[in-house]
Amino acid sequence: MEGQLVFSRLQHIILDHVVISLDASVCKKLASGWPDLVEFYFSPSFVEELVTAAIDVSSLAIFARHCPNFLRLELCIPLDTIELPVLDDETLTTLSSRPTRSACLRIAVDANLFPANPKAVAKFLAKVFPGREIKIVLSASFCRKVLPKHSTRWNEVVEWLRRSQRSSLKFGFCYHT
């Protein structure tokens, strides 16, 4: 991946069915190497030997900090975790000092996973993307006609987000009839 950093003007990245792990240090290299990034799609292929194919929640802050033009983010981020990362003062200052963007940010989440604490997830997203309209898009690892029962927890995240900024919940293509 690091060889691709020479293309510093990249705006759209699609990594589909790849076998790589994107830990925080790799995410930081990618985000700082591609500051013009607008869209990032990462869908790993899971291999038993590769335990950490998904990336962690702190990567949202990394990409938000280094890629101010972000519009679409589709990563296998486990927003169902109980503990969310604490942002350092420098990151908070950088994120809060940016002018409010009118463009909507789309974050795709797996509908099969649900946030343990919708209020905490909403507060975290509001800190990472202050003032931005956020559309949470429910997607699934496989198509089905019926949403999982616990997907209503994402409605709660949106309701909490609406207290500080515009937000909405959309259904991915798998849920259209």
C-alpha positions, 0 to 999 in steps of 0.5 A, a space after each residue: 500500500 505504501 507504494 501508492 502514496 506517491 499518488 498524492 492527489 488521489 481522490 477516490 480509493 476502492 479496496 475491495 476484497 483485499 487481504 490487508 490490515 489497516 491499523 492506526 499507523 497505516 491509516 495515518 500514512 494513507 490519510 496524510 499521503 492522500 490529503 485530497 481524498 474524497 471517497 474511501 471504500 475498504 472491504 476486506 476479504 477475511 482470512 483465518 490467519 489475518 485476525 485484524 482485517 477491519 480497522 478501528 474506530 480511531 481511524 475515522 478521526 485520522 481520516 477526518 483530520 488529514 482529509 478535510 474534503 471527505 464525502 464518502 467513507 465505507 470502511 469495516 469500522 466496528 461502531 458496535 464497540 462499547 469503548 470509543 477512543 478519546 481524541 487528543 487536544 491537537 486533533 480536536 482543535 484541528 477538527 473544530 477549527 475547520 469551516 463547516 462543510 455544506 457537503 454531506 458525509 456518507 458513512 456506511 455501516 454494517 446493519 448486522 452490527 449495532 452500536 452498544 451505546 448510540 449516544 456515545 457513538 453520536 457524540 463521537 461522530 459529532 466531534 470527529 465531523 463537527 457541523 457536517 451533515 452525516 448520512 448513515 447508510 445501512 449496508 449488509 455483508 450479504 443481501 436480504 429483504 428484511 432489516 435486522 431487529 437491532 438496526 433501530 439502534 442506528 435510528 437512535 444514533 441519528 436522533 442524538 446526532 440531530 441535536 447538534 447537526 443534520 443527520 439521516 439514516 438511509 438504507 443500502 441497496 440490499 434493502 430496496 425492494 
